[in-house]
């Protein structure tokens, strides 16, 4: 489509169409970093070609010297107006993931 800047990085803006005919999405518009091909933003469009949701990704870092992960992802649901923020390694302790604690979370 075109070249743009996203999150301060030079990016490619590309459109992709989903091959799965049973998907609830018709297409995606993706902004990918020119140097690393990491996505910074993705707009998801439904079957009627209306914008459904859009995550914005911030801060890629390499973990364990081999895995690229984002620090934060902010998702906006354009149908409901609600949003969520996901943070990787947001201060969670291993003690919170015992079998007993996971049973209580249900």
For each residue, the residues with C-beta under 8 A, 3 or more apart:
1: 13 14 15 29
2: 13
3: 10 11 12 13 34
4: 11 13 31
5: 8 9 10 11
6: 9 11 31 33 40 41
7: 40 41 56 57 58
8: 5
9: 5 6 33 34 35 40
10: 3 5 33 34 35
11: 3 4 5 6 31 32 33 34 40
12: 3 31 32 34
13: 1 2 3 4 29 30 31
14: 1 29 30 32
15: 1 27 28 29 30
16: 27 28 30
17: 26 27
18: 23 25 26 27 28
19:
20: 23
21:
22:
23: 18 20 26
24: 46 47 52
25: 18 28 44 45 46 47 52
26: 17 18 23 45 46 47 48 49
27: 15 16 17 18 45 49
28: 15 16 18 25 42 43 44 45
29: 1 13 14 15 42 43 45
30: 13 14 15 16 39 41 42 43
31: 4 6 11 12 13 39 40 41 42
32: 11 12 14 37 38 39 40
33: 6 9 10 11 36 37 38 39 40
34: 3 9 10 11 12
35: 9 10
36: 33 60 68
37: 32 33
38: 32 33 57 60 68
39: 30 31 32 33 42 57
40: 6 7 9 11 31 32 33 56 57
41: 6 7 30 31 54 55 56 57
42: 28 29 30 31 39 54 55
43: 28 29 30 51 54
44: 25 28 51 52 53 54
45: 25 26 27 28 29 49 50 51 52
46: 24 25 26 49 50 52
47: 24 25 26
48: 26
49: 26 27 45 46
50: 45 46 78
51: 43 44 45 54 78
52: 24 25 44 45 46 77 78 79
53: 44 75 76 77 78 79
54: 41 42 43 44 51 75 76 78
55: 41 42 73 74 75 76
56: 7 40 41 73 74 75 76
57: 7 38 39 40 41 60 70 72 73
58: 7 70 71 72 73 74
59: 70 71 72
60: 36 38 57 68 69 70 71
61: 68 69 70 71
62: 65 66 67 68 69
63: 66 67 68 69 89
64: 67
65: 62
66: 62 63
67: 62 63 64
68: 36 38 60 61 62 63
69: 60 61 62 63 88
70: 57 58 59 60 61 73 88
71: 58 59 60 61 87 88
72: 57 58 59 85 86 87 88
73: 55 56 57 58 70 85 86
74: 55 56 58 83 84 85 86
75: 53 54 55 56 83 84 85 86
76: 53 54 55 56 82 83
77: 52 53 80 81 82 83
78: 50 51 52 53 54 81
79: 52 53
80: 77
81: 77 78
82: 76 77
83: 74 75 76 77
84: 74 75
85: 72 73 74 75
86: 72 73 74 75
87: 71 72 90
88: 69 70 71 72
89: 63 92
90: 87
91:
92: 89 96 97
93: 96
94: 97
95: 98 101
96: 92 93 101
97: 92 94 101 102
98: 95 101 102
99: 102 103
100: 103 104
101: 95 96 97 98 104 105
102: 97 98 99 105 106
103: 99 100 106
104: 100 101
105: 101 102
106: 102 103
